[in-house]
Amino acid sequence: MKRVTLVSVGLVQDPNARAALKEIEGASAEFNLLDIANAFSSNGTYTQTRVLNVTSPTLANAVAVLATFIDDCKRGGAFRST
């Protein structure tokens, strides 16, 4: 889910409606991929690869794909620098 920021929540007069809107804002942050990915870290080095060899798999290939995927998630995409 994309993070939602409702700027005018403070202008809502009904306390129940305001509470519901704040809950929506809070829930949208729970599934932010960048927040989830940033909880992961790795040690050591690996060669970035986005090709999983399923014909004759190796542990090194699977680890490199997973590490690359986590790094891509941290950046917000495979082709983003930050």
C-alpha positions in Angstrom: 0.0 0.0 0.0 1.3 3.4 -0.8 1.8 5.7 2.2 -1.1 8.1 2.6 -0.8 11.6 4.2 -4.1 13.4 4.7 -3.2 17.0 5.2 -6.6 18.2 6.2 -7.2 15.7 9.0 -6.9 18.4 11.6 -9.8 20.4 10.0 -12.3 17.5 10.4 -14.7 18.4 13.2 -16.1 15.0 14.0 -13.7 13.2 16.4 -14.8 9.8 15.2 -14.1 10.7 11.5 -10.8 12.3 12.5 -9.8 9.2 14.4 -10.7 7.0 11.4 -8.7 9.1 9.0 -5.7 9.0 11.4 -6.0 5.3 11.5 -5.9 5.1 7.7 -2.7 7.2 7.7 -1.1 5.0 10.3 -2.1 1.8 8.5 -0.7 3.0 5.2 2.8 3.2 6.8 2.7 -0.4 8.1 3.3 -1.9 4.7 5.8 0.5 3.3 8.3 -1.7 1.4 11.2 0.7 2.1 10.6 0.5 5.8 10.4 -3.3 5.7 13.5 -3.6 3.5 15.6 -1.2 5.7 15.2 -3.7 8.6 17.5 -6.1 6.7 21.2 -6.0 6.4 23.9 -8.2 5.0 27.6 -8.7 5.6 30.2 -9.8 3.1 30.3 -9.1 -0.6 28.2 -10.5 -3.5 27.8 -9.9 -7.2 24.5 -8.2 -8.0 22.4 -10.4 -10.1 18.7 -10.4 -11.0 18.8 -13.8 -12.8 17.9 -16.8 -10.7 19.3 -19.9 -12.3 16.4 -22.4 -11.8 17.8 -25.0 -14.3 20.9 -25.8 -12.1 20.5 -23.7 -9.0 23.4 -23.0 -6.6 23.3 -21.5 -3.1 25.6 -18.7 -4.2 23.2 -17.7 -7.0 20.2 -17.8 -4.7 21.9 -15.7 -2.1 23.1 -13.1 -4.6 19.6 -12.8 -6.1 18.1 -12.4 -2.6 20.7 -9.8 -1.5 20.2 -7.9 -4.8 16.4 -8.0 -4.3 16.8 -6.6 -0.7 19.1 -3.8 -1.9 16.8 -2.9 -4.7 13.9 -2.7 -2.3 15.9 -0.4 0.0 16.5 1.9 -2.9 12.9 1.8 -4.0 13.6 0.1 -7.3 16.2 -1.7 -9.3 17.3 1.4 -11.3 17.2 4.0 -8.5 20.4 5.3 -6.9 18.9 6.1 -3.4 
